[in-house]
Amino acid sequence: MGRRHTAVMFHLLSGESLFILGVLVVTMSAAAKKAVICVFDGLRPDRVTAELTPNLYRFAQRGIWYRESRSVFPSVTRVATTSFATGSKPETHGILNNKIYHPEVIAARMLDTSSSTDLSAAEAYHNGRFVEAEGLGCALANAGKSYAVVHTGSAGSAYLVNHKAALHGHWTFSIHGHAHTQTPEAVHEVVDRFGPLPDGALPRFSDVDYGADVMVEHVLKKRRPDVALIWFSEPDSSYHFREIGSDDAVDITKRVDEHFGRILDEVASGPDADETVVIAMSDHGQIAIAESVDVHRILRDVGLPAAEHPGPGIEAVLGLGIGLDITLIDRTDAKLEAAARALMAHSAVGLVFSSSKSANEGIVSGTLPYRAVGIEHPRAADLVCVLRSSIEADQHGIPGRAACTIPIDVPMGGGMHGGLNRHEQNTMLAFGGLDFPALGAIQDPADLTDIVPTLLALLNVKRPVSMTGQPLAAVMGHKRCHVETMRLQAGQGAFGQQISLAVGGPHPIVLQGDRLR
């Protein structure tokens, strides 16, 4: 089906204010028959260049490249995975961080969403509703369509990207083996054809090579599903442990780009090439750790001993990183106020959130509301804190530095994510294939929750009512909205904080945030 092209005008004004002006209809919408989704975990869009990633760069320039695309908050992988898959924010799907204090399921420690075992236990406790929203797999199953996933990241992410795969008869291969997927037959099928699973050594060349072979030679050529997804664990792993600008990170980024080229070639040679939409995306960015912060001490100094696990004398359970959850064991208003004041008084703290008192303020004075960033949920922690960051260049000249909690296994100078720095939030997102116009880089805001609703609209598949994201106007050929930046501020005493949101479109999108003073 062809598309009729018309003119489009937009520009980005100085500062952070984003406007899309004088917009006309871009195309006549077209239906897709099939889809191929390629996810590059942690890839920063400013690392997508003609020199480093020629295949991705060429694809993006020839399609529609959302340069202002965003992750969700917190910008960690399992939250991002679930938000992408369900087309909804954490407050809707209920996966609020990589680790969640959920003592009803696991009393002795935090529930680890990277673990398929922990997720299975949580699903059993919640009668199959730990993930509280329907996802891409659910919509495709309802439409009688097939879906295959090749996943080289964590077992938990492989689970969350299609959390009802077994129920719907879909196919998910996990690089971690048959015990870490709902469809172990997929792993047996792959190992029989391609040999033993790789060892996962860093940089993860063997993992991404193996996964790409499975995607191209087995999924696209043999299984030929209606929707195929590959999730590359790189460059995220190398950003973490080898630094964002390191030679290892550069080399592995080039490798996944080469595999993307292979996938594009296979799609182009297939019988459905003209009716296949291709999506290239990442789930979050990363910034360098420049400072370590002992949050345990901050809380201990106000009489709230804290640890990563509950235990004798522990008053608060912490999830660590750039963004961290704080759950009080025996919460009182006095303890909540004391913890929030201690955090806001520390120079390394950038943002503090609490449950929403209103759309503009949290229940604790000086905090921002959970509702503003999409995490208002019964399983939310008592406080969420984001450590301070900046856009200053790291040791490789790449913008983005932040404080991070200790202890953590990522070395100083390594990449990290979880907060609201623009370089953590900014994601790669480009659509190609079909007869998309070559708009190239556009400034329209989008976030992870919009991708699946857009795909389902292209496939003419009804989206679940739980999806809060919306089809993207430029992709669908619809009139694009006038969008402005709104700033939401809060503070107490010497502490001030701010988040910026793109408003005026189908739903607000968090752009970035940090400390003001």
QUICORPE-V15468 format. One record per backbone hydrogen bond with DSSP energy under -0.5 kcal/mol. CO is the residue of the C=O (numbers start at 1). NH is the residue of the N-H. If there is no record, write none. Layout:
co:CO nh:NH
co:CO nh:NH
This chain:
co:3 nh:5
co:11 nh:13
co:11 nh:19
co:14 nh:17
co:17 nh:13
co:19 nh:11
co:19 nh:21
co:26 nh:6
co:34 nh:277
co:35 nh:228
co:36 nh:279
co:37 nh:39
co:37 nh:230
co:38 nh:281
co:39 nh:41
co:39 nh:232
co:40 nh:43
co:41 nh:236
co:43 nh:428
co:44 nh:47
co:45 nh:48
co:47 nh:49
co:49 nh:53
co:53 nh:57
co:54 nh:58
co:55 nh:59
co:56 nh:60
co:57 nh:61
co:58 nh:62
co:59 nh:63
co:60 nh:63
co:63 nh:439
co:63 nh:440
co:64 nh:66
co:64 nh:431
co:65 nh:67
co:65 nh:442
co:66 nh:69
co:68 nh:446
co:69 nh:427
co:70 nh:448
co:74 nh:76
co:76 nh:80
co:77 nh:81
co:78 nh:82
co:79 nh:83
co:80 nh:84
co:81 nh:85
co:82 nh:86
co:83 nh:87
co:83 nh:88
co:85 nh:136
co:87 nh:468
co:87 nh:469
co:89 nh:92
co:89 nh:93
co:90 nh:94
co:93 nh:132
co:94 nh:96
co:98 nh:113
co:100 nh:102
co:100 nh:111
co:102 nh:105
co:102 nh:106
co:111 nh:100
co:111 nh:113
co:112 nh:115
co:114 nh:116
co:114 nh:156
co:115 nh:119
co:116 nh:120
co:117 nh:121
co:118 nh:122
co:119 nh:123
co:120 nh:124
co:121 nh:125
co:122 nh:126
co:123 nh:128
co:124 nh:127
co:126 nh:129
co:130 nh:132
co:135 nh:139
co:136 nh:140
co:137 nh:141
co:138 nh:142
co:139 nh:143
co:140 nh:145
co:141 nh:144
co:146 nh:227
co:147 nh:171
co:148 nh:229
co:149 nh:151
co:149 nh:173
co:150 nh:231
co:151 nh:175
co:154 nh:158
co:155 nh:159
co:156 nh:160
co:157 nh:161
co:159 nh:162
co:160 nh:163
co:162 nh:165
co:164 nh:168
co:165 nh:170
co:166 nh:169
co:171 nh:149
co:172 nh:174
co:173 nh:151
co:174 nh:177
co:177 nh:180
co:178 nh:181
co:183 nh:186
co:183 nh:187
co:184 nh:188
co:185 nh:189
co:186 nh:190
co:187 nh:191
co:188 nh:192
co:189 nh:193
co:190 nh:193
co:190 nh:194
co:191 nh:195
co:203 nh:205
co:204 nh:208
co:205 nh:209
co:206 nh:210
co:207 nh:211
co:208 nh:212
co:209 nh:213
co:210 nh:214
co:211 nh:215
co:212 nh:216
co:213 nh:217
co:213 nh:218
co:214 nh:218
co:214 nh:219
co:215 nh:220
co:216 nh:221
co:218 nh:222
co:218 nh:223
co:219 nh:224
co:226 nh:35
co:227 nh:148
co:228 nh:37
co:229 nh:150
co:230 nh:39
co:230 nh:232
co:231 nh:152
co:232 nh:41
co:233 nh:237
co:235 nh:239
co:236 nh:240
co:237 nh:241
co:238 nh:242
co:239 nh:243
co:239 nh:415
co:243 nh:246
co:246 nh:250
co:247 nh:251
co:248 nh:252
co:249 nh:253
co:250 nh:254
co:251 nh:255
co:252 nh:256
co:253 nh:257
co:254 nh:258
co:255 nh:259
co:256 nh:260
co:257 nh:261
co:258 nh:262
co:259 nh:263
co:260 nh:264
co:261 nh:265
co:262 nh:266
co:263 nh:267
co:264 nh:268
co:265 nh:269
co:266 nh:270
co:267 nh:270
co:270 nh:273
co:272 nh:275
co:273 nh:276
co:273 nh:434
co:275 nh:33
co:275 nh:34
co:275 nh:277
co:276 nh:434
co:277 nh:36
co:278 nh:432
co:279 nh:38
co:280 nh:430
co:281 nh:40
co:287 nh:416
co:288 nh:290
co:288 nh:402
co:289 nh:413
co:291 nh:404
co:293 nh:295
co:293 nh:406
co:294 nh:298
co:295 nh:299
co:296 nh:300
co:297 nh:301
co:299 nh:302
co:299 nh:304
co:300 nh:303
co:305 nh:315
co:305 nh:316
co:307 nh:318
co:311 nh:314
co:315 nh:329
co:316 nh:307
co:317 nh:327
co:321 nh:405
co:322 nh:387
co:324 nh:385
co:325 nh:319
co:326 nh:328
co:326 nh:382
co:326 nh:383
co:327 nh:317
co:328 nh:331
co:329 nh:331
co:332 nh:336
co:333 nh:337
co:334 nh:338
co:335 nh:339
co:336 nh:340
co:337 nh:341
co:338 nh:342
co:339 nh:343
co:340 nh:344
co:341 nh:345
co:342 nh:346
co:343 nh:346
co:346 nh:349
co:348 nh:388
co:351 nh:386
co:352 nh:368
co:353 nh:384
co:354 nh:370
co:355 nh:363
co:361 nh:357
co:361 nh:358
co:364 nh:367
co:367 nh:362
co:368 nh:354
co:369 nh:372
co:369 nh:373
co:370 nh:373
co:370 nh:374
co:370 nh:375
co:371 nh:374
co:374 nh:91
co:375 nh:377
co:377 nh:380
co:382 nh:355
co:383 nh:326
co:384 nh:353
co:385 nh:324
co:386 nh:350
co:386 nh:351
co:388 nh:403
co:390 nh:401
co:392 nh:400
co:394 nh:397
co:398 nh:394
co:400 nh:288
co:401 nh:390
co:402 nh:290
co:402 nh:291
co:404 nh:293
co:411 nh:414
co:414 nh:289
co:416 nh:287
co:417 nh:322
co:420 nh:513
co:421 nh:424
co:421 nh:425
co:422 nh:426
co:423 nh:286
co:424 nh:285
co:425 nh:71
co:428 nh:282
co:429 nh:66
co:430 nh:280
co:431 nh:64
co:432 nh:278
co:433 nh:436
co:437 nh:439
co:440 nh:65
co:442 nh:67
co:442 nh:68
co:444 nh:68
co:446 nh:70
co:447 nh:450
co:448 nh:451
co:448 nh:452
co:449 nh:453
co:450 nh:454
co:451 nh:455
co:452 nh:456
co:453 nh:457
co:454 nh:458
co:455 nh:459
co:456 nh:461
co:457 nh:460
co:458 nh:32
co:464 nh:467
co:466 nh:468
co:472 nh:476
co:473 nh:477
co:473 nh:478
co:481 nh:483
co:484 nh:486
co:484 nh:503
co:486 nh:501
co:487 nh:489
co:488 nh:499
co:490 nh:497
co:492 nh:495
co:495 nh:492
co:496 nh:516
co:496 nh:517
co:497 nh:490
co:498 nh:514
co:499 nh:488
co:500 nh:511
co:500 nh:512
co:501 nh:486
co:501 nh:503
co:502 nh:509
co:503 nh:484
co:509 nh:502
co:512 nh:500
co:514 nh:498
